[in-house]
């Protein structure tokens, strides 16, 4: 992802800056998605694996990146409080 874009992106709700998910975070997220255990903020089940994602620096919300485009819609965010063993960030 373009560094300039990453520098200006933030959570649309809290305005907290975001960073890319690291490999262990992405792996943990996709394992939970495969298990049917992940809900987005709107309460819908996240059905498809995430190839690339952004997480707020306070580690509260994940946003998927699809075809290089961040999906920064509040209802599409994935809250990390639903994970009991989410890895520590980079």
Helices and strands as residue ranges (DSSP letters): H 3-8, E 18-20, H 23-34, E 53-56, E 61-66, E 69-70, G 74-76, E 78-79, G 80-82
